[in-house]
Amino acid sequence: MKALMIQGTASGVGKSVLVAGLCRLLARNGVSVAPFKPQNMSNNAAVTIDGGEIGRAQALQALACGIEPTVHMNPVLIKPEADEKAQLVVQGRVVGQLHAKRFREDRIGWMDTVLESFAQLQSEYDVVIIEGAGSPSEPNLREGDIANMGFAEAADVPVWLVGDIDCGGVFAALKGSLDILSLSEQARVEALLINRFRGNLTLLDDALAWLEETTHKTVAGVIPYLALELPEEDSPFRHISDNTHNKTQLNIAVIAYPRLSNHDDIDPLASEAGINLRFVRAADQLQPADLIILPGSKHVASDLHWLRENGFVTVLEKHLRYGGKLLGICGGMQMLGAAIEDDGIEGGSAKGLGWLSLSTTMLSEKTLRQVDQPAPRFGGQRVTGYEIHHGQSDSENRDLFPFAACSDDRQVWGTYLHGLFEQGEFRQAWLKEIGFSNSDGKDQHQRTMASLNLLADALEVAITPELLAPLLRHKLK
């Protein structure tokens, strides 16, 4: 088996995480393995070693494999800008906009591109683990499908179908999903997986026997519920706060505007034991906060308008008057400047909030670059990350790296660098700069790898050895 595709009964059942876990399991056992997702829809992207952008989940999966991410790991990326409009990225480059009313027709032409990228990975690696998107059983999306069974049939790869028992209804979801598939697609499903089980496994004995009998499919395994510290592509709201102000903690509020992007920038801060962090969508939820973060945005002007319409500006002004700190990341930094000039790239010009002395012009060519360099102002600590933005801002202060701007009173900071808090020593140095001295200084990479290894351990125990064997057979020569 040189390829395996993980499809799910719905979005959010754990496909991305299970692919990452399988990749980690194979890599630890000496298998040359790479991840692949034909089509992704997400505003959380990463920059690849070959200078393109892909979904954040595929970058995590590449990390699990121990390899650098490339554009071929996610050849079609759809980045929503409005309810019926999205930016289309093909093999790492923006090629235009995608409109909902033409989605099914337009995507048919992408199959050749997707198969080309898949073939490229197969030529470089012994095994490719493929992630589906959403569900393969949506009647309105099956025609012209390149993300699930349409791709599996064209590439002739086997499928494991996963359902999430923590959501409830997993047996109906698995059986119902199979029933909607065509006969050839049903035959392509080699096994079923049940994810996020809590409790005693013997409680499922009768139900598992029923599922295998009625579907004529093997249950590959039941994966336990795991507390993992992994970046999530579409669910930033796992960071839950008790909303109390403790003097030993740093209280952080992150504004979750409608077109929030790259929210995993926040994960290293949320992982600190001394930090109390929460995402908020209402102005009256901002306080108490020592630091308020304006994260990335896929549609800066509209999210800035949303801030004004929903009363955030008044609360932010009061926050600054009382000595609070503000951090803007990428689009969030652009909002904090004087103005945003946009001739239709993201949706129109706008007056900024005026707390940073910079202005931004939106350009058609997107900046995409990886960054790895020391930060002299912060003790020369190493900073890694990536830039991914249409806007170019004037008055960027190179001496502030990794920040592009800072107010004279050091209350308001701005950066274009995503992932800047991954390196623990730099994170510790900057948090000390804003008045928090209890940072653990731990690299987020350590936390991520610990979770990936925990996940791989669980999969190795839970999945039937006979089903894993064909994947593990491909050892590095």
Steps between C-alpha positions, in 0.01 A plus 500: 500500500682812377211736577207516740221757516326599823148629438245600763128500561511879554731795553669498838502123558880494526626431147785752517619377838478132405698560182764679708504209745536239227777705339682518833455128564641406159788749518604368842513153349733603220243543224549780248156663520332825392153653556263609225166682490363557148271788597490698821278788609655707776632845581777348707792456265873435522785597270690212342868450435435554127341840564129422473213464746307195615252418775642515852402138566723373220796691647436327833476163324831567324655573839369165620677337204824683579503676162457853367154590363464563125219637284426150366372391842190719453468596132160671531438738791178701525515801736153644575471881475121531521200268517504435124853598400844357567859541392626205295855374551627231262836331562589775744413806289193724490330450163182700555169491681248222535127572509257265672252484213771362268683285752396162363567593138833672556660231714467230232808640327714460812511120494800486266690743725415299810609173339822665382589604856409157633723333241783732599475392864475133406823533303680642805356296789420136563159569658256791468226546762210697351241707683150550366291814555170519682290196408504285184124453528362847430267458197547864393880469488552160342496615136850606398641406841878526533516498880364160600375202299547679168871517571516151655344348188721698261819418693387144585579519871339315794294690758446476873185678619506667844219618725508694829325322788546802728246689285242221530331300225822347369348166397221665302754738346729219383218279371316791336815633333571163346141461376522825300817394319495321166577127489855557375558762772362269767741230384787750529435545874722239661439579865316720750647700787328639808671803652502670844351222714477555876437213739530122511543352154301188586187718504528518121531126435141443383489819298829425322380151413177648361694757295725238340206270430280766339772678301720199418797720591774440754521740792866593486502637851347720768721799575482635857426862582836673539591840644731624225682832465487521121414799281142477382418610149141615547421503874670779696250492783659213692670759722259536790550745784338527840491878435655584837781752546786344692800722576735206441363453149511690174145541375477500118191561287512418127240667278335240276366708214304327220798452263751399768802318351808317626363476852762237586739795552337518843561139605846550658359774723200289597729211593678707767386396848507859622287640218123524506392528133163514331351582158219757509238617251335778700651824628360452850701175528840665449567584863673400716805502274862605534566430131249510214598338171365588156594187303526444126205572271417375152295813430655787694267787402181307577633372833608853592149621416362218719717621792359851468139389454514275805639750749854367533679829434364674809602206721846486340550875559415455869732198517789717377416789735538263794838372379390184323700351213392432140656264245400486135611204287504544121150629413456597864809721475367659181182595689709671770668729245380829353346375175450204268509577128335224300401517135286188507755242617317417824193718480563872535701771677441593863615740767706319761480526878805727504696351789803402293686741272470303179272478198435195284447454128345178374693355203392233255819299555489319833806492726586140590820426687639293781703679768774373731728765653607648833323792670776739618264713707394192697839360595570355157244227555417289194162568343336278238177543311360606166344797326188466288327827404391725215566823691827690505542745788723805504707610800589144593772511766755227425671556837184372670509157333287288514269798545443750221374785720456605860348809662731738686350397834552128418131426549414414139699247297463372146656216299462330162656180629275201559629242747732746675420360844601142417854554633481498879796725580377780275145465634639523852702813411206684343257408778752640748512819289124549551516422872451124535797318651358150557536354150626141491715570190408162351510458122158425354668245274569286807134508601388421145738206459400361840135502389583345162689219672216448749261476207726258311525282813120487526456409134762227524302340782149562366527410130488136396862391429399322180372831360813692600737236362470595129592860587791408724640263239655794311819554700765750404756332278 
